[in-house]
């Protein structure tokens, strides 16, 4: 059995197909871990969701900020949905949209496999979190998203406040802080306060800000972490963190990382020629 983690797809369906073929993925015994941001900007989000959904018995997904945004838009009235970009409209108005969105809504925020010693998250972990704390915070959101109460959370999803997670937070503010940490964080300060504007490579951040995995005093965790979200970081290894958002949607590569081998192995495919070579965004 092989386990592969794949970085941000963002609707880059042809590249995902080519990568799966290159992996010689066998649904009878292999597993794909997807770091999140399955949708938006690549042009074929509907096809991407349909492919991943068809492989769902062999796929683990941690939701990204673009995935959550799609779910939130899915709660709006049809006239509001009709005003979003054409790629997301295609998802929202597809015949199988209810099936795809319900499945997406029930995916994870964090995945940990103790057997192989890996944890997957879209963006990162708060510097103060132990692995168990991170799992508890993710589980709180997962329970809410998969419950009949999910419209309330999705309606109140957006916002940069609170900018840092704290144990005293409760209700929607607590979940929003956890979501911002798990799906939007790149740089933060020693208290875990996120800089939502900083999207460049390490070294470009404001004074007092650090890559989330390099914050002074960050908790040591007995796990390797694979994540995406940060295309300007690119392929990265350090402090037990493996970044695999290699900017496919921006003209880079789509990257898979094999996790079940003694040394992690990278497999990549190039972006389609028409992808714009621009600095990475969210």
N, C-alpha and C positions, 0 to 999 in steps of 0.2 A: 504493500500500500504506500502510495506517495501522497504527501500533503504539500500543497502549494499555496502561498499567499500571493495575491495579485493587488497591485496598487490601483490608484484612482482610474476608473474606466471613463466616466463622464460621457456616456453615450457613444464612445468610440467602438462601435460594434464590429467593424471589419478587423480591427486590431485584436479585439478579444477573441474572435473566431480563429485568427491566425495563431495567437498565442496558445489557445487550447489545443489546436492541432500540433503545434510545435512541442507541447508538453506530452503529446501522445496520451492525453487524459483518458483514463478508463473508468467510466462510471461504476463499474462492477467492484472497484477496489480503491479508487483514488478519491481525494477530497480537495475542494477549492475553498480557501479562505479569502474573502473579498473585503478589502479595508474600508469600503464605503465610497460615497460619491459615485454611485452607479450611473447617475443621470446628469444631464444638462451640459450643453455647449458642444458636444461632439457631433450632434446632428441625428443620431439614431438611438435615442433613449428608449423608445418603445421596443425596438428590436432587442436591445440589450436586456431590458427587463424580462422580455419573453424568453430569451435564451437562458438567463440565470434561473428564472422560475421553472423552466423545464428540467433543470439540473438540481432542483432544490433539495432533493434527498441527499445530495453529495456536496452541498454548498453551505458554508457558514458566512453570514454577512454581519458586519458591524456598520451601523448607519452613519453616514456622513451628513454634513450640514446641507448639501444639496438634496439629499434624499429626504431629510426632515422638512425642508422647504417645500418640496413637491407634495408631501403628505399634508402640510398645512394648507397649501393652495387647494388641495382636493376637498377641503372642508368648506370652501367658499361657494357662493352661489354661481350658477353657470355663467352669468354675464360677467362676473369678475374673473372666472377661470378663462374666459374667452379673450381676456386682455393680456395674458402672459405670452411668453415667446412661443413661436410655432412648434418648437421641439417638445415643450412640455404640454402644449395644447393637444398634440397628437396622442400623448399618453392619457391625458385627462378625458378625452372624448372617444377613446378606443372602446370597442364593444367589450373587451376583457379588462377594461380599466378597474372595475370594482374588485375583481379577483387579484389583479396585480398589486393594487394599493393596499388591500387588506393583508396580503402576504408580506409586503414590504413593511407595513406598520408593526408586524409581529416579529421583526428581526431584532438583533441584539445591539447594545451599545458597547459592550466589551465581551470578549471571548477569551477564556483561559483554558488551556489543556495541560493539566498537571503531568500527564504521562510523558509528553515531549518537552515540557518546560517552556512553552511559548504563550504569550498573551497578545491578542490583537485588539487595537482600538483605532478609530479613524485619525484623531489628532494627537492626543496626549493625555497624561495624568497630572493632576495637581501635585506640586512638589511635596505637600504634606501628606499625601495619601500613601498608605500601605496598599499592597495588592488587595487585601480583604476590604479595606475601605472603598477602594475603587470599584470592586465587585458589588458592594452594597449599594453605592450610589447609582451604578448602571442598572442594577436590578430594580431599584425604585422606579426609574423611568420606563424600563421595559414592562413592568407590571401595569403602569398607568396607560402606556400606549396600547397595550393589548386588551384593556378593559373597556367597558362601556363609557368610562369617563374620558376617553382619549380626546374628544373634541375640545374640552376645556384646556387641556395641555397644549394642543396644537394651535389653538386660538391665541394663547399667551406665550408662544414659543420664542418670539423674536424680542431682541433687546440686549443691550450691552451691560445691563445692571441686573443683579450684582456682577461686578467684574471679577470677583474672586469667590471661590467656594469657602464656606465656613460652617462649622458644625451647628452653629446656632440658627442657621437659616431653616425655614420651614415652608411647606406647601409649594406653590408655583415658583417662588423665588429660589428655593433650594434646588428644584429640578432644573430651572433655567440655568443656574450657576453650574450645575453638573453637566448639562448639555453643552454649554459654552466651553467648558473645560475639555470634554471628551471629543467634541466635534469641530471646535473653532480655534483652539489655542496653538500658537507658535512661540511667541515670546511672552514672558511674564516676569514679575519682580519676585523678591524673596518671599513675599506674602501670597504669591499665587495670583496677583492681580494681572489680568490679561491685557496686553496691548493689541487691540483689535485692528489697528491700522498697520502694524508692522507685518509685512508679507515678504520681505526680501530675504536674502541669505544671511546666515550668522555673520555678524560684523557690521550690519547695516542698522541694527536696532538702536533705539533711544537709550541714553544713559540710564542705568539702573535696571535695564531689562536684560533677560538672558533667554537663550533657548530653553524650553521647558525642562529638558533633560540635563541642563548644566547649571541650574539654579544652586547657589551655595546652600548646603544643608539639605539638599533633596534626599528623600527617603531612598534607602537601598532596598531593592526588591529582588527576591530570589526567582527571577524569571527573565527571559528575553522578550522584548517588546517589538512587535512589528506594526508599523503605522504608515499612513499616507498623509494627505491633506496639504503638504508643504512642497510644492513643485520647485520652488527656488532652492530648497535644501537639496533636492535631487536624491540620488542614491547615497545613503549615509549609513555608516556603522560607527557606533561609539557609545560608551556608557551603557551597554546592554540594549541599545535601541537600534533598530534597523528601519530606516526610512526608505520606502519604495514608491513614492509618488515621483515618477521621472517624467512628468509633464507630457504625457501622450497627447492630450487635447491641445497643447501648445506647440506641437511639432516635435516632441521629444521621443520617448519610447514608452511602451507598456511593459512593465516589469513583473515577473513572477519570482518568488523566492521559495526554494524547496526547504521545508522545515524539519523533515523527519530524518535527515542525514546527519552524520557527525559534524560536518561543516556545511553551513547553509550554501546552497547553490543558486546562482542567478541565471534566469532564462529571460530573454527580451525579444521584442519585435519592434521595428521602427514604426513610427506614425505614418499614416497615409500621406502622400506627397502634398495634398491640398491643405493640410493643417497649418494654421498660421503660427509662425515662430515669434511668439510674443512672451513677455514676462508672465509668469504664472499668477493666477488670481486665487480666489477662495476655493 
